[in-house]
Amino acid sequence: MKYSVIYDVISDKITGEWGNEPVNDSGVKIIRTANFTNLGIIDFSNIVLREIEPSKIEKKKLETGDVIIEKSGGSPTQPVGRVVFFENPDNSVYLCNNFTTVLRPNRLVIFPKFLFYVLFYNHQIKKTLRFQNKTTGIINLKLDKYLESKIPLPPLEDQIGIASLLSKAEALIAKRKESLSLLDEYLKSVFLDMFGDEKNQIFELTKLENVAVKITDGTHQSPKFLDEGVPFLLVSNIVKNQISFETKKFISESEYVNLNKRTPIEKGDLLFTSVGSYGNAALVKDNTKFAFQRHIAYIKPNKDVIDPIFLYGALMSDIVKMQVDRAVRGVAQKTLNLSELKMIQIPFPPLPLQKQFAEIVEKVEAMKETYSESLRELENLYGSLSQRAFKGELGKIN
C-alpha cells in the first residue's frame, strides 16, 4: 500500500470567513460546525447568512467535492477534527466559517470522496486526538501538523472503487435508519387516530397519578461506583425511547437491593427523563437489574386500569409532549418536577382499546428490532470495510 502526506493530495487549503451581520436577509450562505453531523453529512436546515467581501467570496466559495474539516470545537468525548463532504444542494454560493477549513482535493492524485472517507475514518479511530490542544476552554486542531501525517493512497481506480463501496454501505445504513424513523412516526399516527390530541379529544383525560401505583425518581445519593456489578443508568442511557445498558458506572448487589426498595423495578414499569434531555420515555421490557439517577422519573402503572404499553405510547405522544414543554422550568438546565409530571393529562380509553393499541405496538417493535439488528450488522460491515480498505486488505475493487 502506497502512502502520502495529506498536504500532497490537496490542491488548496482555504480558511473560513464569518464576516458581518447581513442587511435585509441578504448575504452568503455559511456552513458552520453546527451544520456538521457525525455521519459526515452536512445539515443544510439551519444555514446562516453573512455579509462577506465579494473578493473573498470569489476566492473562497465551496466546490462540490470539497472536504470541510473542523479545526475548533470538539468535546471530552468527541475529538476535534470532524469532516463533512460538500455537495452543492441548490447551486447557491456557500462558504464555511472561521472554525473550519476547506481541503480541496487534487483530483489528479486523489478521488474527493476517497479523501473524505480516509479523514472520516481517521476521526472515527480518534487519530486526530494526537493533533489537538486546548486553549481558553476551546479544543483546537493543529491542522498543519495533522496535514503532515500520512494516509493510504492506492491507485486512483481503486480509490473510486473503495469510495463507491463505502457509499453503497452508507446508503443502506441511511435506509435502515429511515425505516426505523418511519415506524416511530407510524405509531404516533396510530395513537393520534385512536385516541386524539389536545384539540381533538376522543376520550376523557386523566392525570398520570390516577393511573400509577407510584411516581418517584432515582436515587438522590451518590452511590459508590464499581468497575462491574449492577448497571447504574444516567439520562444519557435513555436513547430513542429505549433503555441502553451501555455504562461505565456500576454498583454492588447490596446497594442495588437497598435502592430497589424505593424503586422496585419490574417488567412493565416506565422511565421518563426529567432533567436536561427531558421528556424521553422508556418501557422496562424485562427484569434486568439496574439502578438510576434522580434525573430519571420512575412510573409504576396500575395494571388494573392501564396497559403499560399503552401508557408508554401516551408518554411519547404529542399530547403529552406539549404539556411537558409547558411545564418544564429553568433556563440553564430544563427540569420537569415530579409534581408537574403527576399532573400530566393522558387519554383514558377503555382497557380493551388500550390493549388493542398495545398489540399494534408489539408488532411494530418486533419489526423495529429486526431493522435495528440489520442496522447494527450494516454499521459493523461499514467499519470493517473502512478498516480493511485503509490497510490495503480489500485488494483490487472493480
Protein Blocks (a to p, Z undefined) as FASTA:
>chain_A
ZZddfklmccbdcdddebjadehhiacddddfklpcfkopacfklcccddddfklmmmmp
ccehiacddfbgcjfklcghiacddddfklpacdddfkbccddddfklocfklmmmmmmm
mmmnommmmmgcceehiacddfklmmmpccddddfklmmmmmmmmmmmmmmmmmmmmmmm
mmmmmmmmmmmmmnopfklcfbdcddfklmcfbdcdddfbdcdddfbdcddddfklmggh
iacfbdfbdcdfklmmmmmmmmccdehiacddfehjehiacddfbfcdcdddfkbccddd
dfklocfklmmmmmmpmklmmmmmmmpgcjklccddfklmmmpccddddfklmmmmmmmm
mmmmmmmmmmmmmmmmmmmmmmmmmmmmmnopnopaZZ
